[in-house]
């Protein structure tokens, strides 16, 4: 089994209409979902490799979680359900992680009014990450890592052929490399500040484009964006922890999608996306072996206006409301979290349609430390 197959078999689940803005996924930890991933850059644990590698613990730890997403998109009920698994392990500040950072799936009927723009759209990614963290001073910890990211895509649309429709299908895949760095500073035992950077990854997707006239080889350059995350964790009371965070994503890298065909033609989709912010606030309350979590977040959409809102991803600003419950038993911790996302109603011009939607997420996780 080659590297691509290993990544796909381990991490790639059913693709989702992304819960974060653009086609990003932040569903990487069941406990974090209960806080709406508030202040995640300031949180320690084996899952920190996917947010801030400086948070990797010295104590041996293992974490596994599964996120189930139910997406609703109108018109045509185009949302697809999804399962997003994650797996993390760490020991002596060295961590490994298998998770997904980007994903997309929308599916419209063959006879819908926007079929010449989009029918089926699917993006899957998988990331294998190796990172390490070390203490520079008693209150300052730094981290860095390297990762391999697999990216696969399939986009289809109809093509008018007189009395009937043909179909255009674009397929491609690629492996890319990226890196991450982070810092976690604890000026006191009650306060922690985290700052993390995740690099962009440049992909050249190679595959086939199937036209009504036949299949040709094709390629398309796609760059997944870099992120900068800031997190704050404050132990306000022995049993109460408050968290807040902000994440910037450079979605302005996604200006257009240009598919270069071997026959000399180029198929282009114009996006003109902008950079975005995510703001989040949450808390945890511990009572005996139980931990109650609550969180809220606001995610800005990279789509500038109705003229650039595509039915492939009819994105808009969204609000998260999340809750979760954790239970400790010896070295084991069990977590369950739920979240509901409200998408602002939005208009698209190509075709002229009104879009609405929401997402429900359920996450279950188990962790063990030694």
Secondary structure as the mmCIF struct_conf table of DSSP 4:
data_model
#
loop_
_struct_conf.conf_type_id
_struct_conf.id
_struct_conf.beg_label_comp_id
_struct_conf.beg_label_asym_id
_struct_conf.beg_label_seq_id
_struct_conf.end_label_comp_id
_struct_conf.end_label_asym_id
_struct_conf.end_label_seq_id
HELX_RH_AL_P HELX_RH_AL_P1 UNK A 3 UNK A 11
BEND BEND1 UNK A 14 UNK A 14
BEND BEND2 UNK A 19 UNK A 21
TURN_TY1_P TURN_TY1_P1 UNK A 22 UNK A 23
STRN STRN1 UNK A 24 UNK A 24
HELX_RH_AL_P HELX_RH_AL_P2 UNK A 30 UNK A 34
TURN_TY1_P TURN_TY1_P2 UNK A 35 UNK A 39
HELX_RH_3T_P HELX_RH_3T_P1 UNK A 40 UNK A 42
BEND BEND3 UNK A 45 UNK A 45
HELX_RH_3T_P HELX_RH_3T_P2 UNK A 46 UNK A 50
TURN_TY1_P TURN_TY1_P3 UNK A 51 UNK A 51
HELX_RH_3T_P HELX_RH_3T_P3 UNK A 53 UNK A 55
BEND BEND4 UNK A 58 UNK A 59
STRN STRN2 UNK A 61 UNK A 74
TURN_TY1_P TURN_TY1_P4 UNK A 75 UNK A 77
STRN STRN3 UNK A 79 UNK A 79
STRN STRN4 UNK A 82 UNK A 91
TURN_TY1_P TURN_TY1_P5 UNK A 92 UNK A 93
STRN STRN5 UNK A 94 UNK A 99
STRN STRN6 UNK A 102 UNK A 102
STRN STRN7 UNK A 103 UNK A 107
TURN_TY1_P TURN_TY1_P6 UNK A 110 UNK A 111
BEND BEND5 UNK A 112 UNK A 112
TURN_TY1_P TURN_TY1_P7 UNK A 113 UNK A 117
BEND BEND6 UNK A 119 UNK A 119
STRN STRN8 UNK A 120 UNK A 137
TURN_TY1_P TURN_TY1_P8 UNK A 138 UNK A 139
STRN STRN9 UNK A 140 UNK A 161
TURN_TY1_P TURN_TY1_P9 UNK A 162 UNK A 163
STRN STRN10 UNK A 164 UNK A 188
TURN_TY1_P TURN_TY1_P10 UNK A 189 UNK A 190
STRN STRN11 UNK A 191 UNK A 198
STRN STRN12 UNK A 201 UNK A 211
TURN_TY1_P TURN_TY1_P11 UNK A 212 UNK A 213
STRN STRN13 UNK A 214 UNK A 224
HELX_LH_PP_P HELX_LH_PP_P1 UNK A 225 UNK A 226
STRN STRN14 UNK A 227 UNK A 237
TURN_TY1_P TURN_TY1_P12 UNK A 238 UNK A 239
STRN STRN15 UNK A 240 UNK A 249
HELX_RH_3T_P HELX_RH_3T_P4 UNK A 251 UNK A 253
BEND BEND7 UNK A 255 UNK A 255
STRN STRN16 UNK A 256 UNK A 261
TURN_TY1_P TURN_TY1_P13 UNK A 262 UNK A 263
BEND BEND8 UNK A 264 UNK A 264
STRN STRN17 UNK A 266 UNK A 270
STRN STRN18 UNK A 276 UNK A 287
TURN_TY1_P TURN_TY1_P14 UNK A 288 UNK A 289
STRN STRN19 UNK A 290 UNK A 299
BEND BEND9 UNK A 302 UNK A 302
BEND BEND10 UNK A 305 UNK A 305
HELX_RH_3T_P HELX_RH_3T_P5 UNK A 306 UNK A 308
STRN STRN20 UNK A 310 UNK A 310
TURN_TY1_P TURN_TY1_P15 UNK A 311 UNK A 312
STRN STRN21 UNK A 313 UNK A 313
STRN STRN22 UNK A 318 UNK A 329
TURN_TY1_P TURN_TY1_P16 UNK A 330 UNK A 331
STRN STRN23 UNK A 332 UNK A 343
HELX_LH_PP_P HELX_LH_PP_P2 UNK A 344 UNK A 345
STRN STRN24 UNK A 346 UNK A 349
TURN_TY1_P TURN_TY1_P17 UNK A 350 UNK A 351
STRN STRN25 UNK A 352 UNK A 369
#
